[in-house]
Amino acid sequence: MWFGAGLLAFGVAGAVEMPPSPRSGFEDMSRETQAMQRDDTTNPGMLWVSDGEALWTKKAGLGRSCADCHGDARTSMRGVAARYPAYAPEQDRPVDLEGRINLCRETRQNATPFPRESRELLALTAYVGFQSRGLPIAPDPDPRLEPFRARGEALFRQRQGQLNFSCAQCHDDNAGRRLGSAIIPQGHPTGYPLYRLEWQSLGSLQRRFRNCLIGVRAEPYASGSPESVDLELYLMSRAQGLPVETPAVRP
C-alpha cells in the first residue's frame, strides 16, 4: 500500500489505543475477499502451495530432496511455521523460514539457495506454512532470541523516513481507523507468504516491509537482512496465539 502524504490525514494527535486483543487483518476484509481465502479452490495462493509440494520431493544438489530428510510434510512440518523465525546455531542469530529453507539447500543438499521472492522459495515456504494452517502462532522460546526480539521491537517503534513515521503509529496507535478507504490493520503476520490482490501475486512479509518503508519514504531493508528478520521475530511474538492462515489473501 502506498501511504505517501495520505498518512498525514489522521496524524498523531488523533491516535487511539490498540484494541486489547490481537486481531487478524482477515477480520477487516470484505466478505468476498474472506470467502476467497477460505475456499482452497479460489484462493490463488494455493497455486504456490501446489508448486511447493512438487518441490518438496524434487531432488537437488547431492541428489536429495526435502522429503528424503523430513518425510511427509503433513506431519514433519506441522507447527514449524508457527514458531519461525527461530534461532539458528550455525549463524548465532535468528533466521526466518525462507532463510532456513535456503540453509538446508546449502548445507544438506549442496544446492544453490533460491533467490528471495523467487517463485520457488515462495512456493516451498507457502507449502511448509500451509502445514501449520489453523495452529496458533507460538514463537520460539529460546532465550538467545531475546536481544534480537528487543531489536525488532525497537525497529517497530522507530520513526523513519521523510514522513517520520513508525510501524507502531499505524498498527498500534491507529489500528482500526481508516487510511483513505482501507481499514488500518494491527499488522499481524498471520498468513505469509500471502496473495495480495494489489500485487496479483504471492509475496513475503519482507516484501510488505519494503512497501511500508517506501511509503514513509525511508530506505527499505534488504531481503533477508538482520533488520528484516528481527522485525519479523518481534511481530510474530506480538501475534502470539493468532492462528496461522498461510496462504492468506489480502487486498
N, C-alpha and C positions, 0 to 999 in steps of 0.2 A: 504494500500500500504506500502511495506517495503521500507523505504528510505535508511537506512544504509549509507555506505560510498559514495553511489551514489550522495548524496546531495552535496558532495564536487565538483561534476563535473561542476556545474555552479558557485559556490562560491558567495561571496557577492560583489566582485568588479564589476561583470558584471550585477548588478541589474538594472532593468528598472522600470519606473514609472508605477503604476497601471493604466489601462485604465480609462478614466473619467466616464464611465457609468457602473453600475453594470451589470454583465453578468453571466447568469446561466451556470453551468457546462454542462447542456444539449447541449448547442451550440457547445461544443468542442468534443462531442461524434461522433462515426461513424454513418453513415446513418442507418445501420442495428440496432444499439442499440437505436437510436432515434425512429425508427419505432416500436421497441418492447415496448417502454414506451408509445407511442401514442395509441397503439391498446390494449384496455382492454382485448381482448381475448388472447393476447400473453404476456401481462405484468404479470410476476409471482407474483408481489406484490398484485394483485387483489385477490389471494387466501387468503391472510391475511385479506383483506378488507371484503371478504365474511364471514370469521370466526368472524370478529369483529361485523358484522351485526347480527349474531346469538347471540353473547354475549350481545349485546345491549338490547335484550329482555329477556335474561336469568335471572331469579330471584336468588338472593344470600343473605346470611346472614339473615336479618329480613324478607325475602320474597319479597324484592323489586328489580326491575330491573332498569337499566339506563332509559329505556323508561317510567317507571312509574313516574319518576320525570321530564324528559326532553321531553317526547313525541317523535315525529318524528324527527330523527336526521337530516333529509334533510333540515329542517327549523330551528330547535333549535340550531344545531351545525354549521350552515352556518357562516363562518367567524371566528369561535373560534380559530382554529389552526393558523390562520394568525396573531394573537396577542399574542401568548404564546412564551416564559414564561411570566407570569403575576403575579401581586402582590397578595399574599395570606395573609389576615389579621391574620389568625389563626397561621401563622408561622412568621409573621412580616418580610417576605423576599419573593423573587420570587420563584415560582415553575414552572417546565416545565409541558408539557401536560401530560406526564406519571405520574408525581407527583400529579397532580390534579385528575386524574382518581383514583389513589390509595387513596387520601384523601377522595374522595367521597365514595369509598368502605368502608373505616374505619368509617367515621362519619355519612354517610347517610344509608348505607346498613348493617353496623355492620358485615362486611365480612373481611376476611383476604386479605391484599394487595397482588397483583401479584408480583412475583419476577421480578426484572429488566431483560430485554432481554428475558423474557418468551414469548412463543407464544401468550398467552392470552393478555398480556399487549401490545405487539407489534400489535396484531390484533385490539384491541379496539382503540389504538392510530391511527393506519392507517385508521380505519373506520371513526373516528372523523376528521382526517386530510383530508380525501377524500371529505368530505362535503364542504371544502374550496377550492378545486382544481380550479385553474383559477383566484382566487381572489388575489389582491395584498397583500403582507406582510405589515401589519400595526401594528407596535409594540405598546404595552400597554403604554399610555402616562402618567400613574400615576407618579407624581414627586417623590414618595417614592422609585421608582426603580433606580433613578439616581446614588446613590453611588454603587449599585450593577452592573449597566451597566459600570460605570467607572472602577470597579474592573475587569470586564470581558475584557475590552479593555486593561487594564494593563497586564492581563494574555496573551492576544493575541500578545502583543509586547515583552513579557518577553522571553529572551533567556533561554533555558532549556536543560538539559541532557548533556551527554558526547560530543555530537556534537555541543552544544552551539548554537542551532537554535531556532528561534521563529516562531510562526504561520505567522506573518507578512512578514518574509523574503521569505517565499514561496508564500503566497497568495496575498500579495501586491507587493513586490519588483520584484518577478519573475513570476507573473501571465502571462500566455500566452506563456511562454517558455516551453521547454521540459525537463523532467527528464527521461532519457532513451527514451523510445518510447512514453511516456504519456505526454500530454499537462497538465501543472500545472494550475488548475482552480483558480478562485478568492476565492473559498471556501465558497460560499453562501449556507446556509442550506434550500434550497427551497423545498426539496421533502422528508424529513424524517418523519417517518421511510421509508427507501428505500431498494430496492432489489439491492444488489451488486453482479455482476457476480463472482467476486473474492471470495465472501462468499458463493455463492449458497444459499442465504437465505436473509430474511429481517433483517435489523438491525437499531438501533437507532443512532442519531447523537453522543451520548456519546460513543458508540462503536467505532465510527470513531475517536473521540478524543483519545481513548486508542491506536488505531492503530498508529496514528501520534506520540504520545508521546513515545511509544515503539520504533518507527522508529528512533527518535532522541536520543534514549537511556536515556529517562527520566522516572521518576516514574509516572505511569498513575494515573489519578484521579479516585476515587471510583465512581461507578454508583450512580447518584442522589446526589452527593456531592455538596456543595455550589460552589466550583470552576467550576464544570461542568455546573451548571445552570447559573452562572454568565457569563461564556464564551458564552453559547448559547444565553443568553439575548443580549449580545453585537453583536453577529453575526447576529441575527435576525434584530437588528436595522441597521446594516451595509447593510443588504439585502433589506431594506425598498423599496417597490414598485415593486419588482420582483414577479411574480405570484407563488402561491403555486402549486407544482407539485405532491403532495402525491397521490399514492406511486410512486416515481421516480424510474428509473433504472439507474445504473451507472456501469462502467466496473469493 
